[in-house]
Amino acid sequence: MPWYNGDYPPSYKNQPKKIRDKATEIANEVLKTTGNEGEAIATGLKQARAHFANLQKKKAKDE
């Protein structure tokens, strides 16, 4: 079941909005590919955290 419009997996509940939104976006793409909700949820959250960590590193490097 894809997640949209504020609907997201319960494990994303306590995440900051920007991470939750990015994780949901990624999870939906993984779900389309694999069809595995558990894998989609875990991958979405992991990749969203990595995405924003990389942005912070890049921003710090540019300063």
PLY file of the C-alpha trace (Angstrom):
ply
format ascii 1.0
element vertex 63
property float x
property float y
property float z
element edge 62
property int vertex1
property int vertex2
end_header
0.00 0.00 0.00
1.64 3.27 -1.04
1.67 6.18 1.41
0.50 9.68 0.41
-0.89 12.95 1.77
0.24 12.68 5.37
-0.31 8.93 5.49
2.94 7.24 6.45
4.14 4.13 8.27
3.78 4.27 12.07
7.55 3.88 12.50
7.98 7.31 10.85
5.73 9.00 13.44
8.50 10.53 15.58
10.75 11.58 12.71
11.16 15.24 11.73
8.79 16.23 8.92
11.50 16.62 6.29
12.90 13.15 7.01
9.43 11.61 7.21
8.43 13.13 3.85
11.64 12.04 2.11
11.45 8.57 3.68
7.86 8.19 2.47
8.88 9.23 -1.04
11.73 6.70 -1.08
9.61 3.97 0.50
6.95 4.35 -2.19
9.57 3.87 -4.90
11.02 0.80 -3.17
7.51 -0.59 -2.73
6.86 -0.23 -6.47
10.07 -2.14 -7.19
9.98 -4.90 -4.59
6.41 -5.08 -3.33
7.81 -5.66 0.17
6.39 -3.15 2.69
8.87 -3.98 5.46
11.83 -3.52 3.16
10.35 -0.31 1.74
9.82 1.21 5.19
13.30 0.35 6.45
15.05 1.43 3.26
13.07 4.66 3.06
14.04 5.74 6.55
17.68 4.72 6.20
18.11 6.47 2.86
16.29 9.63 3.99
18.58 9.94 7.00
21.62 9.41 4.76
20.33 11.99 2.28
20.06 14.73 4.90
23.36 13.75 6.54
25.06 14.13 3.15
23.41 17.51 2.62
24.73 18.68 6.00
28.24 17.48 5.19
28.15 19.20 1.83
26.87 22.42 3.38
29.60 22.34 6.04
32.23 21.68 3.40
31.04 24.61 1.28
31.23 27.04 4.18
0 1
1 2
2 3
3 4
4 5
5 6
6 7
7 8
8 9
9 10
10 11
11 12
12 13
13 14
14 15
15 16
16 17
17 18
18 19
19 20
20 21
21 22
22 23
23 24
24 25
25 26
26 27
27 28
28 29
29 30
30 31
31 32
32 33
33 34
34 35
35 36
36 37
37 38
38 39
39 40
40 41
41 42
42 43
43 44
44 45
45 46
46 47
47 48
48 49
49 50
50 51
51 52
52 53
53 54
54 55
55 56
56 57
57 58
58 59
59 60
60 61
61 62
